[in-house]
Amino acid sequence: MENRLYDVTALGELLIDFTENGTSSQGNPLLEANPGGAPCNVLAMLERLGKKTAFIGKVGKDMFGTQLKNAVEEVGIDTRNLIMDEEVHTTLAFVHTYPDGDRDFSFYRNPGADMMLKKSEVQEDLIRNSRIFHFGTLSSTHEGVREATRHAIEVAKDAGCIITFDPNLRPPLWKSLDDARAEIEYGMTKCDVLKISDNEVEFLFGTTDYDEGAKLIREKYNIPLVLITMGKDGSRAYYKNLRVEAAPFLQENTIETTGAGDTFCASSLNYVLEHGLDDLTEENLMELLTFANAAASLITTRKGALRVMPSRQNVLDFIAESGR
């Protein structure tokens, strides 16, 4: 396991996030075409933390697909299994940001290239040569790409990879929320590390008691490490009989929250790579959550995500300045 070529390989969506960036002289919103998609945001942060990563996915053979391929390669992610679709355009997301930094998404994906990945296009050796395989649910919204995702998960399981899962629920992309629930539940039956947000726990269990949500997840799915992010309320880790909560790093300078969850997720995976999943202590979990919370807080002060991830030293300095 230690000698594998890649630390993390992720499969999923790679798209353009059009984010608001001021207004024109005529009063129209100006949109910036930022590289986006949760899996590559996660990999970009892992690269910043010194890890070797690879991505499996599909973009259109168009100006946006070329922009994305260049951006992903620029941050160091291996793109040998990034496929350029000749017929279907790159998926686009338009992000409307609210005054508090929260956001809404409108997707142009009917179809979008990321949905068109086929099982036969997944390079199995890439997964077998990785310590962690990471996925979400946006690669399970449609039948073909769902088959590719499930195949990749089985390859990872057979290879003894640590499997990590972030549901990353985006309701507009599902034909029905029952389908979304089924795919999240499927992911939870397969993973060793679950990173899930407060609103996703509410979606699954109809409760804002996140301890209760974590208890239900662990009883049903027996996931070794469950991490719940709670936005402005920080985060929690559940491991064996331990429950650890870390306070957030609240920012006056928050511009937008795009990428915060991905930055948290990447920081957590980095900790697992460096410490393993066996015999974690309360101190370990607090260290994991504190670093991940701080990194997530820093990314909210920057436009976009993939290209602007903080370094390890940025995060450590920020923690020190905050007096933690």
Buried (B, 14 or more C-beta within 10 A) or exposed (E): EEEBBBBBBBBBBBBBBBBBBEEEEEEEEEBBBBBBBBBBBBBBBBBBBEBBBBBBBBBBBBEBBBBBBEBBEEBBBBBEBBBBBEEBBBBBBBBEBEEEBBBEBEBBBEBBBBBBBEBEBBBBEBBBBBBBBBBBBBBBBBEBBBBBBBBBBEBBBEBEBBBBBBBBBBEEBBEEEEBBBBBBBBBBEBBBBBBBBBEBBBBBBEEEEBEEBBBBBBEEBEBBBBBBBBBEBBBBBBBEEBBBBBEBBEBEEBBBBBBBBBBBBBBBBBBBBEBEEEEBEEEBBBBBBBBBBBBBBBBBBBBBBBBBBBBBEBBBBBBEEBEB
